[in-house]
């Protein structure tokens, strides 16, 4: 009984200890406990220590009748010990599992800070203005150029058309202006008048909460009213080089550009051409040396590359240069085609294409304008047009047709109007008021077709332009990039179609080489095109007669001759 009691007491002591304590405590050797219990029976206790099961069997045989309950208790205690050990192991395993990181779900990822305007350091008021314009995420050129501009560095930004270059320089200018608003803070130069008005509109929207004052200084407008605007010290001046130089020479010290902090050359590849060299030289001479200079363009020309590689001005860091990550200068969402067409039947192909646009653009057709209120006077009988024998054609989706000369733009406008296609023109022979009116008609969905020379090829951001048609291929491949950039803007889709005559094969090859993309040929059913042969021929004759009667270009020709005579006077 003494031996059995010693064994079971150790078991009871171990059961009274918690599972964690048992896991940490090292068991004493059985030899130590047996020597303390009895020195005389060392041999028998050694056998007990070697095999505990033998001790249990001996005890059960000796006292099977008297201590049956005790033997059952020992069996229960052994089972309890085993269960306790298993429970301890499970507890340890579970505790280890809770320490390990979970692998049954993806780790939480946070967007990099530069993927938001907040991360770029743009103020809350400007962020609110961006949200009102439905702009929530910066583009590649904005992400790259905004931080260095906020740091005070000069910048050269190269990006595709429609990628948000204007906002890339407008946000840093407005943010710095909000800290210290005074006088003429920034001067933005553009090659075209239309682009100047568009940039001014974007500054007005973005800087509305800051009460930003802007002035547009371009040709074709009254110089006196522009001089008054400049005398009021606007914060932002958007100008064409020729007109701002005219004002600088005639200002009489009433205002100057000595405190300008930002100079921006938008469409820098065009501004740095020899055409604008004298005017830019004059402007650079009156600007402060510590200004920030920004150049933005869709085309990196050798002159811009030379500026990027040139040593910086004293006290200035080397300009930050952002280049496009892809060699293709046109966006992926743009479908680019060409049509082989004889030059003497282009008008018929154009009319057929406008009446039967590509399927991918049909959903962008604009609703016709609401009819004007009925007048009390009886309406005059509508003059019959060549297509009155058939029903009036359905208007095309928003389309811009580019041509080389103002006279061609005026002719095509008359032609399409005669064929019941609503259209308007945009070219240099129009007054500035007429040019703005044409753009307004096109933007407000009144007319679906805008016929333009290259004055409308750069920077114009007109929503949902579906098709761009090159009636004449441009002389320079770079101009093709700017023309087709009027569609497929901000991730939208669009179609560009170029008419290729027998004289244009070399030009189309240069364009494909420049944009690193092969244009797909589009074929039109010749039989259906020729169905309108008589109607188009009649409209063509009427359009030429109207152009002749209007004495188109006569005033400009007289002014050109006067300038030539003045140049010959010693």
TACORNOR-V41062 format. One record per residue. N is the residue number from 1. SS is DSSP state (~ for helix, > for strand, _ for the rest). Layout:
<<N SS> <N SS>>
//
This chain:
<<1 _> <2 ~> <3 ~> <4 ~> <5 ~> <6 ~> <7 ~> <8 ~> <9 ~> <10 ~> <11 ~> <12 ~> <13 ~> <14 ~> <15 ~> <16 ~> <17 _> <18 _> <19 ~> <20 ~> <21 ~> <22 ~> <23 ~> <24 ~> <25 _> <26 _> <27 _> <28 _> <29 _> <30 ~> <31 ~> <32 ~> <33 ~> <34 ~> <35 ~> <36 ~> <37 ~> <38 _> <39 _> <40 _> <41 _> <42 ~> <43 ~> <44 ~> <45 ~> <46 ~> <47 ~> <48 ~> <49 ~> <50 ~> <51 _> <52 ~> <53 ~> <54 ~> <55 ~> <56 ~> <57 ~> <58 ~> <59 ~> <60 ~> <61 ~> <62 ~> <63 _> <64 _> <65 _> <66 _> <67 _> <68 ~> <69 ~> <70 ~> <71 ~> <72 ~> <73 ~> <74 ~> <75 ~> <76 ~> <77 ~> <78 ~> <79 ~> <80 ~> <81 ~> <82 ~> <83 ~> <84 ~> <85 ~> <86 ~> <87 ~> <88 ~> <89 ~> <90 ~> <91 ~> <92 ~> <93 ~> <94 ~> <95 ~> <96 ~> <97 ~> <98 ~> <99 ~> <100 _> <101 _> <102 _> <103 _> <104 _> <105 _> <106 _> <107 _> <108 _> <109 _> <110 _> <111 _> <112 _> <113 ~> <114 ~> <115 ~> <116 _> <117 _> <118 _> <119 _> <120 _> <121 _> <122 _> <123 _> <124 ~> <125 ~> <126 ~> <127 ~> <128 ~> <129 ~> <130 ~> <131 ~> <132 ~> <133 _> <134 _> <135 _> <136 _> <137 _> <138 _> <139 _> <140 ~> <141 ~> <142 ~> <143 ~> <144 ~> <145 ~> <146 ~> <147 ~> <148 ~> <149 ~> <150 ~> <151 _> <152 _> <153 _> <154 _> <155 >> <156 >> <157 >> <158 >> <159 _> <160 _> <161 _> <162 _> <163 _> <164 _> <165 ~> <166 ~> <167 ~> <168 ~> <169 ~> <170 ~> <171 ~> <172 ~> <173 ~> <174 ~> <175 ~> <176 ~> <177 ~> <178 ~> <179 ~> <180 _> <181 _> <182 _> <183 _> <184 _> <185 _> <186 >> <187 >> <188 >> <189 >> <190 >> <191 _> <192 _> <193 ~> <194 ~> <195 ~> <196 ~> <197 ~> <198 ~> <199 ~> <200 ~> <201 ~> <202 ~> <203 ~> <204 ~> <205 ~> <206 ~> <207 _> <208 ~> <209 ~> <210 ~> <211 _> <212 _> <213 _> <214 >> <215 >> <216 >> <217 >> <218 _> <219 _> <220 _> <221 _> <222 _> <223 ~> <224 ~> <225 ~> <226 ~> <227 ~> <228 ~> <229 ~> <230 ~> <231 ~> <232 _> <233 _> <234 _> <235 _> <236 >> <237 >> <238 >> <239 >> <240 >> <241 ~> <242 ~> <243 ~> <244 ~> <245 ~> <246 ~> <247 ~> <248 ~> <249 ~> <250 ~> <251 _> <252 _> <253 _> <254 _> <255 _> <256 _> <257 _> <258 _> <259 _> <260 _> <261 _> <262 >> <263 >> <264 >> <265 >> <266 >> <267 _> <268 ~> <269 ~> <270 ~> <271 ~> <272 _> <273 _> <274 ~> <275 ~> <276 ~> <277 ~> <278 ~> <279 ~> <280 ~> <281 ~> <282 ~> <283 ~> <284 ~> <285 ~> <286 ~> <287 _> <288 _> <289 _> <290 _> <291 _> <292 >> <293 >> <294 >> <295 >> <296 >> <297 >> <298 _> <299 _> <300 _> <301 _> <302 ~> <303 ~> <304 ~> <305 ~> <306 ~> <307 ~> <308 ~> <309 ~> <310 _> <311 _> <312 _> <313 _> <314 _> <315 _> <316 _> <317 _> <318 _> <319 _> <320 >> <321 >> <322 >> <323 _> <324 _> <325 _> <326 _> <327 _> <328 _> <329 _> <330 _> <331 _> <332 _> <333 _> <334 >> <335 >> <336 >> <337 >> <338 >> <339 >> <340 >> <341 _> <342 _> <343 ~> <344 ~> <345 ~> <346 ~> <347 ~> <348 ~> <349 ~> <350 ~> <351 ~> <352 ~> <353 ~> <354 ~> <355 ~> <356 _> <357 _> <358 _> <359 ~> <360 ~> <361 ~> <362 ~> <363 ~> <364 ~> <365 _> <366 _> <367 _> <368 _> <369 _> <370 _> <371 _> <372 _> <373 _> <374 _> <375 _> <376 _> <377 _> <378 _> <379 _> <380 _> <381 _> <382 _> <383 _> <384 _> <385 _> <386 _> <387 _> <388 _> <389 _> <390 _> <391 _> <392 _> <393 _> <394 _> <395 _> <396 _> <397 _> <398 _> <399 >> <400 >> <401 >> <402 >> <403 _> <404 _> <405 _> <406 ~> <407 ~> <408 ~> <409 ~> <410 ~> <411 ~> <412 ~> <413 ~> <414 ~> <415 ~> <416 ~> <417 ~> <418 ~> <419 _> <420 _> <421 _> <422 _> <423 >> <424 >> <425 >> <426 >> <427 _> <428 _> <429 _> <430 _> <431 _> <432 ~> <433 ~> <434 ~> <435 ~> <436 ~> <437 ~> <438 ~> <439 ~> <440 ~> <441 ~> <442 ~> <443 ~> <444 _> <445 _> <446 _> <447 _> <448 _> <449 >> <450 >> <451 >> <452 >> <453 _> <454 ~> <455 ~> <456 ~> <457 _> <458 _> <459 _> <460 _> <461 _> <462 _> <463 _> <464 _> <465 _> <466 _> <467 >> <468 >> <469 >> <470 >> <471 _> <472 _> <473 _> <474 _> <475 _> <476 _> <477 ~> <478 ~> <479 ~> <480 ~> <481 ~> <482 ~> <483 ~> <484 ~> <485 _> <486 _> <487 _> <488 _> <489 _> <490 _> <491 _> <492 _> <493 _> <494 >> <495 >> <496 >> <497 >> <498 >> <499 >> <500 >> <501 _> <502 _> <503 _> <504 _> <505 ~> <506 ~> <507 ~> <508 ~> <509 ~> <510 ~> <511 ~> <512 ~> <513 ~> <514 ~> <515 ~> <516 _> <517 _> <518 _> <519 _> <520 >> <521 >> <522 _> <523 _> <524 _> <525 _> <526 ~> <527 ~> <528 ~> <529 ~> <530 ~> <531 ~> <532 ~> <533 ~> <534 ~> <535 ~> <536 ~> <537 ~> <538 ~> <539 ~> <540 ~> <541 ~> <542 ~> <543 ~> <544 ~> <545 ~> <546 ~> <547 ~> <548 ~> <549 ~> <550 _> <551 _> <552 _> <553 _> <554 ~> <555 ~> <556 ~> <557 ~> <558 ~> <559 ~> <560 ~> <561 ~> <562 ~> <563 ~> <564 ~> <565 ~> <566 ~> <567 ~> <568 ~> <569 _> <570 _>>
//
